[in-house]
Amino acid sequence: MPRKRFEPSDFYVFERWIGDYINNWAKCDTFCNHTMGSFVEQHPEYVKNLKEWTKSENRWLRRASLVTFILPARKGLFFKEVLEISDMLMGDEDDLVRKGQGWVLKEASKRHQYEVFRYIMDNKNAMSRTALRYAIEKMPLDMRKTTMEKKDI
């Protein structure tokens, strides 16, 4: 059965739902993985709006800006955007946002393993240890060992 066709105006309803009703990681991830992920695949012009969410004080909007890309990233889609949003949230102090960052990088690495590895190596001094550990979880052992070497001082 095909996924529902979303209309562009649905974005603003979804954004309000995240802001008003999402209050834990499970709700955020379920809604964003399926509904928001399908929405951005159908309407990629709204990725710019997700980038705006990275500036929100609402932790769920910041996490949503990342985890919306989980299923598309598994397909190899939106790789550039995943890295851009990851950059925007690199210094985020919220552990659930950090975990979202690591998770989306892990999913992106399924199609772009070397590029994600390179991204992590280039950013490991700025990336939280939590995000780093999530991101490398499924990489080959040699890559995991290299990324976990002591951070440069």
N, CA, C and O atoms as a GROMACS GRO file, in nm:
protein
  612
    1MET      N    1   0.085  -0.117   0.000
    1MET     CA    2   0.000   0.000   0.000
    1MET      C    3   0.090   0.124   0.000
    1MET      O    4   0.182   0.134   0.082
    2PRO      N    5   0.065   0.217  -0.090
    2PRO     CA    6   0.150   0.338  -0.094
    2PRO      C    7   0.125   0.428   0.027
    2PRO      O    8   0.016   0.431   0.083
    3ARG      N    9   0.228   0.500   0.064
    3ARG     CA   10   0.216   0.597   0.173
    3ARG      C   11   0.123   0.709   0.130
    3ARG      O   12   0.108   0.738   0.011
    4LYS      N   13   0.063   0.771   0.228
    4LYS     CA   14  -0.024   0.886   0.204
    4LYS      C   15   0.053   0.995   0.132
    4LYS      O   16   0.170   1.019   0.159
    5ARG      N   17  -0.015   1.060   0.040
    5ARG     CA   18   0.043   1.178  -0.024
    5ARG      C   19   0.020   1.296   0.068
    5ARG      O   20  -0.094   1.325   0.105
    6PHE      N   21   0.126   1.362   0.104
    6PHE     CA   22   0.116   1.478   0.189
    6PHE      C   23   0.108   1.605   0.105
    6PHE      O   24   0.165   1.613  -0.004
    7GLU      N   25   0.039   1.701   0.157
    7GLU     CA   26   0.030   1.834   0.096
    7GLU      C   27   0.132   1.924   0.164
    7GLU      O   28   0.164   1.904   0.281
    8PRO      N   29   0.183   2.024   0.093
    8PRO     CA   30   0.279   2.115   0.156
    8PRO      C   31   0.227   2.178   0.285
    8PRO      O   32   0.304   2.197   0.380
    9SER      N   33   0.101   2.209   0.291
    9SER     CA   34   0.045   2.272   0.411
    9SER      C   35   0.048   2.179   0.533
    9SER      O   36   0.038   2.226   0.646
   10ASP      N   37   0.063   2.050   0.510
   10ASP     CA   38   0.072   1.955   0.622
   10ASP      C   39   0.194   1.984   0.710
   10ASP      O   40   0.193   1.955   0.829
   11PHE      N   41   0.297   2.041   0.650
   11PHE     CA   42   0.419   2.067   0.726
   11PHE      C   43   0.390   2.148   0.852
   11PHE      O   44   0.440   2.116   0.960
   12TYR      N   45   0.311   2.251   0.839
   12TYR     CA   46   0.286   2.342   0.952
   12TYR      C   47   0.202   2.275   1.060
   12TYR      O   48   0.215   2.306   1.179
   13VAL      N   49   0.116   2.184   1.019
   13VAL     CA   50   0.040   2.104   1.117
   13VAL      C   51   0.137   2.012   1.192
   13VAL      O   52   0.132   2.003   1.314
   14PHE      N   53   0.223   1.946   1.118
   14PHE     CA   54   0.320   1.855   1.180
   14PHE      C   55   0.415   1.929   1.273
   14PHE      O   56   0.446   1.880   1.382
   15GLU      N   57   0.461   2.045   1.231
   15GLU     CA   58   0.550   2.125   1.314
   15GLU      C   59   0.481   2.162   1.447
   15GLU      O   60   0.542   2.155   1.553
   16ARG      N   61   0.355   2.200   1.438
   16ARG     CA   62   0.280   2.235   1.560
   16ARG      C   63   0.263   2.113   1.648
   16ARG      O   64   0.275   2.123   1.770
   17TRP      N   65   0.234   1.997   1.588
   17TRP     CA   66   0.220   1.875   1.667
   17TRP      C   67   0.348   1.844   1.743
   17TRP      O   68   0.343   1.811   1.862
   18ILE      N   69   0.462   1.855   1.677
   18ILE     CA   70   0.589   1.828   1.744
   18ILE      C   71   0.607   1.926   1.860
   18ILE      O   72   0.643   1.886   1.971
   19GLY      N   73   0.583   2.052   1.834
   19GLY     CA   74   0.600   2.153   1.937
   19GLY      C   75   0.503   2.141   2.053
   19GLY      O   76   0.539   2.169   2.168
   20ASP      N   77   0.380   2.099   2.024
   20ASP     CA   78   0.276   2.098   2.127
   20ASP      C   79   0.254   1.961   2.194
   20ASP      O   80   0.216   1.957   2.311
   21TYR      N   81   0.277   1.852   2.123
   21TYR     CA   82   0.236   1.722   2.175
   21TYR      C   83   0.348   1.622   2.198
   21TYR      O   84   0.332   1.527   2.274
   22ILE      N   85   0.461   1.641   2.133
   22ILE     CA   86   0.571   1.545   2.150
   22ILE      C   87   0.644   1.581   2.279
   22ILE      O   88   0.690   1.694   2.298
   23ASN      N   89   0.654   1.481   2.368
   23ASN     CA   90   0.717   1.509   2.497
   23ASN      C   91   0.809   1.396   2.544
   23ASN      O   92   0.848   1.391   2.660
   24ASN      N   93   0.844   1.305   2.451
   24ASN     CA   94   0.944   1.204   2.484
   24ASN      C   95   1.007   1.152   2.355
   24ASN      O   96   0.955   1.176   2.245
   25TRP      N   97   1.118   1.083   2.370
   25TRP     CA   98   1.193   1.039   2.251
   25TRP      C   99   1.115   0.938   2.168
   25TRP      O  100   1.129   0.938   2.045
   26ALA      N  101   1.035   0.854   2.228
   26ALA     CA  102   0.963   0.751   2.152
   26ALA      C  103   0.859   0.815   2.059
   26ALA      O  104   0.847   0.777   1.943
   27LYS      N  105   0.786   0.912   2.111
   27LYS     CA  106   0.687   0.981   2.027
   27LYS      C  107   0.757   1.057   1.916
   27LYS      O  108   0.713   1.056   1.801
   28CYS      N  109   0.866   1.124   1.950
   28CYS     CA  110   0.942   1.200   1.851
   28CYS      C  111   0.992   1.110   1.739
   28CYS      O  112   0.975   1.139   1.621
   29ASP      N  113   1.054   1.000   1.778
   29ASP     CA  114   1.114   0.912   1.679
   29ASP      C  115   1.010   0.843   1.592
   29ASP      O  116   1.028   0.832   1.471
   30THR      N  117   0.902   0.797   1.651
   30THR     CA  118   0.798   0.730   1.573
   30THR      C  119   0.736   0.826   1.472
   30THR      O  120   0.723   0.793   1.354
   31PHE      N  121   0.698   0.944   1.519
   31PHE     CA  122   0.636   1.041   1.430
   31PHE      C  123   0.732   1.087   1.322
   31PHE      O  124   0.695   1.094   1.204
   32CYS      N  125   0.854   1.118   1.360
   32CYS     CA  126   0.949   1.173   1.264
   32CYS      C  127   0.999   1.068   1.165
   32CYS      O  128   1.014   1.096   1.046
   33ASN      N  129   1.026   0.948   1.213
   33ASN     CA  130   1.076   0.844   1.122
   33ASN      C  131   0.976   0.816   1.011
   33ASN      O  132   1.015   0.802   0.895
   34HIS      N  133   0.852   0.809   1.045
   34HIS     CA  134   0.752   0.768   0.946
   34HIS      C  135   0.684   0.887   0.880
   34HIS      O  136   0.694   0.903   0.758
   35THR      N  137   0.617   0.968   0.955
   35THR     CA  138   0.540   1.077   0.895
   35THR      C  139   0.630   1.185   0.837
   35THR      O  140   0.620   1.218   0.719
   36MET      N  141   0.719   1.240   0.919
   36MET     CA  142   0.805   1.348   0.870
   36MET      C  143   0.904   1.299   0.764
   36MET      O  144   0.931   1.370   0.667
   37GLY      N  145   0.956   1.178   0.782
   37GLY     CA  146   1.048   1.123   0.682
   37GLY      C  147   0.981   1.109   0.546
   37GLY      O  148   1.040   1.144   0.444
   38SER      N  149   0.858   1.058   0.545
   38SER     CA  150   0.783   1.047   0.420
   38SER      C  151   0.752   1.185   0.363
   38SER      O  152   0.758   1.207   0.242
   39PHE      N  153   0.718   1.278   0.451
   39PHE     CA  154   0.687   1.414   0.406
   39PHE      C  155   0.807   1.475   0.333
   39PHE      O  156   0.790   1.528   0.223
   40VAL      N  157   0.926   1.470   0.391
   40VAL     CA  158   1.041   1.535   0.326
   40VAL      C  159   1.083   1.462   0.198
   40VAL      O  160   1.138   1.524   0.107
   41GLU      N  161   1.057   1.333   0.191
   41GLU     CA  162   1.083   1.264   0.064
   41GLU      C  163   0.990   1.317  -0.044
   41GLU      O  164   1.030   1.331  -0.160
   42GLN      N  165   0.865   1.345  -0.007
   42GLN     CA  166   0.768   1.396  -0.104
   42GLN      C  167   0.786   1.546  -0.130
   42GLN      O  168   0.754   1.594  -0.238
   43HIS      N  169   0.835   1.618  -0.030
   43HIS     CA  170   0.848   1.764  -0.040
   43HIS      C  171   0.986   1.808   0.011
   43HIS      O  172   0.995   1.870   0.118
   44PRO      N  173   1.091   1.777  -0.062
   44PRO     CA  174   1.227   1.808  -0.015
   44PRO      C  175   1.252   1.958   0.003
   44PRO      O  176   1.348   1.996   0.070
   45GLU      N  177   1.169   2.041  -0.055
   45GLU     CA  178   1.187   2.185  -0.038
   45GLU      C  179   1.169   2.230   0.108
   45GLU      O  180   1.206   2.342   0.143
   46TYR      N  181   1.112   2.143   0.193
   46TYR     CA  182   1.092   2.176   0.334
   46TYR      C  183   1.213   2.142   0.422
   46TYR      O  184   1.209   2.166   0.543
   47VAL      N  185   1.318   2.089   0.364
   47VAL     CA  186   1.439   2.063   0.442
   47VAL      C  187   1.490   2.193   0.503
   47VAL      O  188   1.542   2.194   0.614
   48LYS      N  189   1.476   2.303   0.430
   48LYS     CA  190   1.519   2.433   0.484
   48LYS      C  191   1.446   2.466   0.614
   48LYS      O  192   1.503   2.529   0.703
   49ASN      N  193   1.321   2.423   0.627
   49ASN     CA  194   1.247   2.445   0.750
   49ASN      C  195   1.303   2.361   0.864
   49ASN      O  196   1.307   2.405   0.979
   50LEU      N  197   1.346   2.239   0.832
   50LEU     CA  198   1.406   2.153   0.935
   50LEU      C  199   1.535   2.215   0.986
   50LEU      O  200   1.568   2.203   1.104
   51LYS      N  201   1.607   2.281   0.898
   51LYS     CA  202   1.730   2.348   0.941
   51LYS      C  203   1.697   2.459   1.041
   51LYS      O  204   1.776   2.486   1.132
   52GLU      N  205   1.584   2.522   1.025
   52GLU     CA  206   1.542   2.625   1.121
   52GLU      C  207   1.513   2.564   1.257
   52GLU      O  208   1.534   2.628   1.360
   53TRP      N  209   1.465   2.440   1.260
   53TRP     CA  210   1.436   2.373   1.386
   53TRP      C  211   1.561   2.357   1.471
   53TRP      O  212   1.552   2.349   1.594
   54THR      N  213   1.678   2.353   1.409
   54THR     CA  214   1.802   2.336   1.485
   54THR      C  215   1.826   2.452   1.581
   54THR      O  216   1.902   2.438   1.677
   55LYS      N  217   1.761   2.565   1.557
   55LYS     CA  218   1.778   2.684   1.641
   55LYS      C  219   1.672   2.693   1.751
   55LYS      O  220   1.676   2.784   1.833
   56SER      N  221   1.580   2.600   1.753
   56SER     CA  222   1.469   2.606   1.847
   56SER      C  223   1.515   2.577   1.990
   56SER      O  224   1.611   2.503   2.011
   57GLU      N  225   1.446   2.636   2.085
   57GLU     CA  226   1.470   2.602   2.225
   57GLU      C  227   1.403   2.470   2.260
   57GLU      O  228   1.433   2.410   2.363
   58ASN      N  229   1.312   2.424   2.176
   58ASN     CA  230   1.239   2.299   2.199
   58ASN      C  231   1.328   2.181   2.158
   58ASN      O  232   1.360   2.164   2.041
   59ARG      N  233   1.366   2.101   2.256
   59ARG     CA  234   1.455   1.987   2.230
   59ARG      C  235   1.395   1.891   2.128
   59ARG      O  236   1.470   1.829   2.052
   60TRP      N  237   1.263   1.877   2.124
   60TRP     CA  238   1.200   1.780   2.032
   60TRP      C  239   1.207   1.829   1.888
   60TRP      O  240   1.220   1.747   1.797
   61LEU      N  241   1.198   1.959   1.866
   61LEU     CA  242   1.217   2.011   1.730
   61LEU      C  243   1.362   1.992   1.686
   61LEU      O  244   1.387   1.957   1.571
   62ARG      N  245   1.456   2.016   1.776
   62ARG     CA  246   1.597   1.995   1.740
   62ARG      C  247   1.622   1.847   1.709
   62ARG      O  248   1.685   1.815   1.608
   63ARG      N  249   1.572   1.757   1.794
   63ARG     CA  250   1.590   1.614   1.767
   63ARG      C  251   1.520   1.576   1.636
   63ARG      O  252   1.573   1.500   1.556
   64ALA      N  253   1.400   1.630   1.617
   64ALA     CA  254   1.323   1.600   1.495
   64ALA      C  255   1.398   1.642   1.368
   64ALA      O  256   1.386   1.576   1.265
   65SER      N  257   1.474   1.751   1.376
   65SER     CA  258   1.549   1.795   1.258
   65SER      C  259   1.650   1.689   1.213
   65SER      O  260   1.689   1.686   1.097
   66LEU      N  261   1.690   1.604   1.304
   66LEU     CA  262   1.782   1.495   1.273
   66LEU      C  263   1.709   1.365   1.241
   66LEU      O  264   1.730   1.305   1.135
   67VAL      N  265   1.622   1.320   1.332
   67VAL     CA  266   1.564   1.186   1.318
   67VAL      C  267   1.461   1.178   1.207
   67VAL      O  268   1.422   1.068   1.168
   68THR      N  269   1.415   1.292   1.154
   68THR     CA  270   1.330   1.289   1.035
   68THR      C  271   1.401   1.219   0.920
   68THR      O  272   1.336   1.162   0.832
   69PHE      N  273   1.533   1.224   0.919
   69PHE     CA  274   1.611   1.169   0.808
   69PHE      C  275   1.652   1.023   0.826
   69PHE      O  276   1.723   0.969   0.741
   70ILE      N  277   1.610   0.958   0.933
   70ILE     CA  278   1.654   0.821   0.960
   70ILE      C  279   1.620   0.728   0.842
   70ILE      O  280   1.710   0.666   0.786
   71LEU      N  281   1.494   0.718   0.806
   71LEU     CA  282   1.456   0.626   0.698
   71LEU      C  283   1.506   0.673   0.562
   71LEU      O  284   1.556   0.590   0.486
   72PRO      N  285   1.496   0.802   0.528
   72PRO     CA  286   1.557   0.845   0.402
   72PRO      C  287   1.708   0.820   0.396
   72PRO      O  288   1.761   0.782   0.292
   73ALA      N  289   1.778   0.840   0.509
   73ALA     CA  290   1.923   0.818   0.510
   73ALA      C  291   1.958   0.673   0.484
   73ALA      O  292   2.059   0.644   0.420
   74ARG      N  293   1.876   0.580   0.534
   74ARG     CA  294   1.899   0.437   0.507
   74ARG      C  295   1.897   0.408   0.358
   74ARG      O  296   1.962   0.314   0.311
   75LYS      N  297   1.822   0.488   0.284
   75LYS     CA  298   1.812   0.472   0.139
   75LYS      C  299   1.921   0.549   0.066
   75LYS      O  300   1.929   0.544  -0.057
   76GLY      N  301   2.004   0.620   0.141
   76GLY     CA  302   2.109   0.699   0.079
   76GLY      C  303   2.064   0.839   0.040
   76GLY      O  304   2.137   0.909  -0.030
   77LEU      N  305   1.947   0.881   0.084
   77LEU     CA  306   1.892   1.011   0.048
   77LEU      C  307   1.936   1.119   0.147
   77LEU      O  308   1.966   1.090   0.263
   78PHE      N  309   1.938   1.242   0.100
   78PHE     CA  310   1.961   1.361   0.183
   78PHE      C  311   2.095   1.358   0.258
   78PHE      O  312   2.105   1.412   0.368
   79PHE      N  313   2.196   1.296   0.202
   79PHE     CA  314   2.323   1.285   0.273
   79PHE      C  315   2.384   1.422   0.304
   79PHE      O  316   2.426   1.447   0.417
   80LYS      N  317   2.387   1.508   0.206
   80LYS     CA  318   2.443   1.642   0.227
   80LYS      C  319   2.367   1.714   0.339
   80LYS      O  320   2.428   1.780   0.423
   81GLU      N  321   2.236   1.702   0.339
   81GLU     CA  322   2.153   1.770   0.439
   81GLU      C  323   2.174   1.711   0.578
   81GLU      O  324   2.173   1.784   0.677
   82VAL      N  325   2.193   1.579   0.586
   82VAL     CA  326   2.221   1.516   0.715
   82VAL      C  327   2.348   1.575   0.775
   82VAL      O  328   2.352   1.606   0.894
   83LEU      N  329   2.451   1.591   0.694
   83LEU     CA  330   2.576   1.648   0.744
   83LEU      C  331   2.560   1.796   0.780
   83LEU      O  332   2.617   1.842   0.879
   84GLU      N  333   2.484   1.869   0.702
   84GLU     CA  334   2.462   2.010   0.732
   84GLU      C  335   2.390   2.027   0.866
   84GLU      O  336   2.430   2.110   0.948
   85ILE      N  337   2.285   1.949   0.888
   85ILE     CA  338   2.210   1.960   1.013
   85ILE      C  339   2.294   1.908   1.130
   85ILE      O  340   2.289   1.963   1.240
   86SER      N  341   2.370   1.805   1.106
   86SER     CA  342   2.462   1.756   1.209
   86SER      C  343   2.560   1.865   1.248
   86SER      O  344   2.588   1.884   1.367
   87ASP      N  345   2.613   1.937   1.151
   87ASP     CA  346   2.702   2.050   1.179
   87ASP      C  347   2.632   2.156   1.264
   87ASP      O  348   2.690   2.209   1.358
   88MET      N  349   2.508   2.186   1.229
   88MET     CA  350   2.434   2.291   1.299
   88MET      C  351   2.409   2.255   1.446
   88MET      O  352   2.398   2.343   1.530
   89LEU      N  353   2.402   2.125   1.475
   89LEU     CA  354   2.373   2.081   1.611
   89LEU      C  355   2.496   2.023   1.682
   89LEU      O  356   2.484   1.961   1.788
   90MET      N  357   2.613   2.044   1.624
   90MET     CA  358   2.735   1.984   1.678
   90MET      C  359   2.757   2.016   1.826
   90MET      O  360   2.798   1.927   1.901
   91GLY      N  361   2.732   2.135   1.870
   91GLY     CA  362   2.758   2.171   2.010
   91GLY      C  363   2.638   2.158   2.101
   91GLY      O  364   2.642   2.205   2.214
   92ASP      N  365   2.532   2.095   2.055
   92ASP     CA  366   2.410   2.088   2.136
   92ASP      C  367   2.438   2.014   2.266
   92ASP      O  368   2.505   1.911   2.267
   93GLU      N  369   2.386   2.067   2.375
   93GLU     CA  370   2.409   2.011   2.508
   93GLU      C  371   2.310   1.902   2.546
   93GLU      O  372   2.333   1.830   2.644
   94ASP      N  373   2.200   1.889   2.472
   94ASP     CA  374   2.095   1.794   2.508
   94ASP      C  375   2.135   1.652   2.465
   94ASP      O  376   2.165   1.628   2.348
   95ASP      N  377   2.136   1.560   2.561
   95ASP     CA  378   2.177   1.424   2.533
   95ASP      C  379   2.088   1.355   2.428
   95ASP      O  380   2.137   1.276   2.348
   96LEU      N  381   1.958   1.385   2.429
   96LEU     CA  382   1.869   1.322   2.330
   96LEU      C  383   1.892   1.377   2.190
   96LEU      O  384   1.871   1.305   2.092
   97VAL      N  385   1.935   1.500   2.179
   97VAL     CA  386   1.973   1.556   2.048
   97VAL      C  387   2.103   1.491   2.003
   97VAL      O  388   2.118   1.455   1.886
   98ARG      N  389   2.197   1.475   2.094
   98ARG     CA  390   2.325   1.410   2.061
   98ARG      C  391   2.303   1.266   2.013
   98ARG      O  392   2.364   1.222   1.916
   99LYS      N  393   2.214   1.195   2.082
   99LYS     CA  394   2.184   1.058   2.040
   99LYS      C  395   2.119   1.056   1.902
   99LYS      O  396   2.147   0.968   1.822
  100GLY      N  397   2.032   1.153   1.876
  100GLY     CA  398   1.972   1.165   1.743
  100GLY      C  399   2.076   1.191   1.636
  100GLY      O  400   2.068   1.136   1.526
  101GLN      N  401   2.174   1.274   1.668
  101GLN     CA  402   2.281   1.303   1.574
  101GLN      C  403   2.360   1.175   1.542
  101GLN      O  404   2.386   1.145   1.426
  102GLY      N  405   2.396   1.102   1.645
  102GLY     CA  406   2.470   0.978   1.623
  102GLY      C  407   2.389   0.876   1.544
  102GLY      O  408   2.442   0.808   1.456
  103TRP      N  409   2.260   0.868   1.575
  103TRP     CA  410   2.173   0.771   1.508
  103TRP      C  411   2.162   0.801   1.358
  103TRP      O  412   2.175   0.711   1.275
  104VAL      N  413   2.137   0.927   1.324
  104VAL     CA  414   2.122   0.960   1.182
  104VAL      C  415   2.254   0.940   1.107
  104VAL      O  416   2.253   0.899   0.990
  105LEU      N  417   2.367   0.968   1.172
  105LEU     CA  418   2.496   0.941   1.106
  105LEU      C  419   2.518   0.791   1.087
  105LEU      O  420   2.570   0.748   0.984
  106LYS      N  421   2.477   0.711   1.186
  106LYS     CA  422   2.489   0.566   1.172
  106LYS      C  423   2.407   0.517   1.052
  106LYS      O  424   2.454   0.436   0.973
  107GLU      N  425   2.284   0.567   1.041
  107GLU     CA  426   2.199   0.526   0.929
  107GLU      C  427   2.256   0.573   0.796
  107GLU      O  428   2.253   0.499   0.697
  108ALA      N  429   2.308   0.694   0.792
  108ALA     CA  430   2.368   0.746   0.668
  108ALA      C  431   2.491   0.664   0.629
  108ALA      O  432   2.521   0.650   0.511
  109SER      N  433   2.561   0.612   0.729
  109SER     CA  434   2.683   0.535   0.699
  109SER      C  435   2.653   0.402   0.630
  109SER      O  436   2.743   0.341   0.572
  110LYS      N  437   2.530   0.358   0.634
  110LYS     CA  438   2.495   0.233   0.566
  110LYS      C  439   2.512   0.246   0.415
  110LYS      O  440   2.540   0.147   0.347
  111ARG      N  441   2.496   0.366   0.362
  111ARG     CA  442   2.515   0.391   0.218
  111ARG      C  443   2.638   0.476   0.190
  111ARG      O  444   2.687   0.479   0.077
  112HIS      N  445   2.688   0.544   0.292
  112HIS     CA  446   2.799   0.638   0.274
  112HIS      C  447   2.902   0.616   0.386
  112HIS      O  448   2.941   0.710   0.455
  113GLN      N  449   2.946   0.492   0.401
  113GLN     CA  450   3.032   0.458   0.515
  113GLN      C  451   3.160   0.540   0.519
  113GLN      O  452   3.192   0.599   0.622
  114TYR      N  453   3.234   0.544   0.411
  114TYR     CA  454   3.361   0.615   0.413
  114TYR      C  455   3.339   0.764   0.439
  114TYR      O  456   3.414   0.825   0.515
  115GLU      N  457   3.237   0.822   0.375
  115GLU     CA  458   3.212   0.965   0.391
  115GLU      C  459   3.174   0.999   0.537
  115GLU      O  460   3.218   1.101   0.590
  116VAL      N  461   3.094   0.914   0.601
  116VAL     CA  462   3.058   0.938   0.741
  116VAL      C  463   3.181   0.919   0.829
  116VAL      O  464   3.203   0.998   0.922
  117PHE      N  465   3.260   0.818   0.802
  117PHE     CA  466   3.384   0.797   0.877
  117PHE      C  467   3.473   0.922   0.868
  117PHE      O  468   3.525   0.970   0.968
  118ARG      N  469   3.489   0.973   0.747
  118ARG     CA  470   3.570   1.094   0.725
  118ARG      C  471   3.511   1.212   0.802
  118ARG      O  472   3.584   1.289   0.864
  119TYR      N  473   3.379   1.226   0.797
  119TYR     CA  474   3.311   1.335   0.868
  119TYR      C  475   3.337   1.324   1.018
  119TYR      O  476   3.368   1.424   1.084
  120ILE      N  477   3.326   1.204   1.072
  120ILE     CA  478   3.350   1.184   1.216
  120ILE      C  479   3.495   1.217   1.250
  120ILE      O  480   3.521   1.285   1.349
  121MET      N  481   3.588   1.170   1.169
  121MET     CA  482   3.729   1.197   1.197
  121MET      C  483   3.757   1.348   1.191
  121MET      O  484   3.835   1.400   1.271
  122ASP      N  485   3.694   1.417   1.097
  122ASP     CA  486   3.714   1.561   1.085
  122ASP      C  487   3.651   1.638   1.201
  122ASP      O  488   3.694   1.750   1.232
  123ASN      N  489   3.551   1.579   1.265
  123ASN     CA  490   3.474   1.650   1.367
  123ASN      C  491   3.482   1.587   1.506
  123ASN      O  492   3.410   1.630   1.596
  124LYS      N  493   3.566   1.488   1.525
  124LYS     CA  494   3.561   1.415   1.652
  124LYS      C  495   3.600   1.498   1.772
  124LYS      O  496   3.563   1.464   1.884
  125ASN      N  497   3.673   1.606   1.753
  125ASN     CA  498   3.707   1.692   1.866
  125ASN      C  499   3.588   1.778   1.908
  125ASN      O  500   3.580   1.822   2.023
  126ALA      N  501   3.495   1.803   1.817
  126ALA     CA  502   3.377   1.884   1.847
  126ALA      C  503   3.255   1.798   1.880
  126ALA      O  504   3.164   1.843   1.949
  127MET      N  505   3.253   1.676   1.830
  127MET     CA  506   3.138   1.588   1.846
  127MET      C  507   3.134   1.530   1.986
  127MET      O  508   3.237   1.493   2.042
  128SER      N  509   3.015   1.522   2.041
  128SER     CA  510   3.004   1.459   2.174
  128SER      C  511   3.040   1.312   2.164
  128SER      O  512   3.023   1.249   2.059
  129ARG      N  513   3.091   1.259   2.271
  129ARG     CA  514   3.126   1.116   2.276
  129ARG      C  515   3.002   1.030   2.254
  129ARG      O  516   3.009   0.924   2.192
  130THR      N  517   2.888   1.076   2.304
  130THR     CA  518   2.762   1.003   2.286
  130THR      C  519   2.729   0.991   2.137
  130THR      O  520   2.702   0.882   2.089
  131ALA      N  521   2.731   1.103   2.065
  131ALA     CA  522   2.700   1.100   1.922
  131ALA      C  523   2.800   1.014   1.847
  131ALA      O  524   2.763   0.936   1.759
  132LEU      N  525   2.927   1.028   1.882
  132LEU     CA  526   3.031   0.951   1.815
  132LEU      C  527   3.007   0.801   1.833
  132LEU      O  528   3.014   0.725   1.736
  133ARG      N  529   2.980   0.758   1.955
  133ARG     CA  530   2.958   0.615   1.981
  133ARG      C  531   2.838   0.560   1.904
  133ARG      O  532   2.844   0.451   1.849
  134TYR      N  533   2.729   0.636   1.902
  134TYR     CA  534   2.612   0.592   1.826
  134TYR      C  535   2.646   0.583   1.677
  134TYR      O  536   2.609   0.486   1.610
  135ALA      N  537   2.716   0.683   1.625
  135ALA     CA  538   2.745   0.691   1.482
  135ALA      C  539   2.830   0.574   1.432
  135ALA      O  540   2.811   0.528   1.320
  136ILE      N  541   2.922   0.527   1.514
  136ILE     CA  542   3.016   0.424   1.467
  136ILE      C  543   2.974   0.282   1.503
  136ILE      O  544   3.044   0.186   1.471
  137GLU      N  545   2.862   0.268   1.568
  137GLU     CA  546   2.818   0.140   1.623
  137GLU      C  547   2.824   0.023   1.522
  137GLU      O  548   2.859  -0.088   1.561
  138LYS      N  549   2.790   0.048   1.398
  138LYS     CA  550   2.785  -0.060   1.297
  138LYS      C  551   2.902  -0.057   1.199
  138LYS      O  552   2.903  -0.133   1.102
  139MET      N  553   2.998   0.029   1.224
  139MET     CA  554   3.114   0.036   1.134
  139MET      C  555   3.208  -0.081   1.162
  139MET      O  556   3.202  -0.141   1.269
  140PRO      N  557   3.293  -0.115   1.066
  140PRO     CA  558   3.391  -0.220   1.089
  140PRO      C  559   3.482  -0.186   1.207
  140PRO      O  560   3.506  -0.068   1.237
  141LEU      N  561   3.532  -0.288   1.273
  141LEU     CA  562   3.613  -0.273   1.395
  141LEU      C  563   3.730  -0.176   1.376
  141LEU      O  564   3.755  -0.094   1.464
  142ASP      N  565   3.801  -0.185   1.266
  142ASP     CA  566   3.916  -0.096   1.247
  142ASP      C  567   3.874   0.050   1.243
  142ASP      O  568   3.944   0.135   1.297
  143MET      N  569   3.763   0.080   1.181
  143MET     CA  570   3.713   0.218   1.178
  143MET      C  571   3.670   0.262   1.318
  143MET      O  572   3.698   0.374   1.360
  144ARG      N  573   3.601   0.173   1.389
  144ARG     CA  574   3.558   0.207   1.525
  144ARG      C  575   3.678   0.237   1.614
  144ARG      O  576   3.677   0.334   1.689
  145LYS      N  577   3.780   0.153   1.605
  145LYS     CA  578   3.901   0.175   1.687
  145LYS      C  579   3.966   0.308   1.654
  145LYS      O  580   4.007   0.381   1.745
  146THR      N  581   3.975   0.340   1.528
  146THR     CA  582   4.038   0.466   1.486
  146THR      C  583   3.961   0.585   1.539
  146THR      O  584   4.021   0.681   1.588
  147THR      N  585   3.829   0.581   1.531
  147THR     CA  586   3.750   0.695   1.579
  147THR      C  587   3.755   0.710   1.730
  147THR      O  588   3.740   0.821   1.781
  148MET      N  589   3.776   0.601   1.802
  148MET     CA  590   3.775   0.606   1.948
  148MET      C  591   3.911   0.639   2.008
  148MET      O  592   3.923   0.653   2.130
  149GLU      N  593   4.014   0.651   1.924
  149GLU     CA  594   4.144   0.691   1.976
  149GLU      C  595   4.130   0.824   2.044
  149GLU      O  596   4.044   0.905   2.009
  150LYS      N  597   4.215   0.849   2.141
  150LYS     CA  598   4.208   0.973   2.218
  150LYS      C  599   4.193   1.094   2.128
  150LYS      O  600   4.257   1.104   2.024
  151LYS      N  601   4.106   1.185   2.171
  151LYS     CA  602   4.086   1.308   2.096
  151LYS      C  603   4.213   1.390   2.100
  151LYS      O  604   4.286   1.391   2.200
  152ASP      N  605   4.238   1.460   1.990
  152ASP     CA  606   4.354   1.550   1.984
  152ASP      C  607   4.334   1.663   2.084
  152ASP      O  608   4.221   1.707   2.106
  153ILE      N  609   4.439   1.708   2.143
  153ILE     CA  610   4.430   1.817   2.240
  153ILE      C  611   4.470   1.947   2.176
  153ILE      O  612   4.470   2.051   2.242
   0.00000   0.00000   0.00000
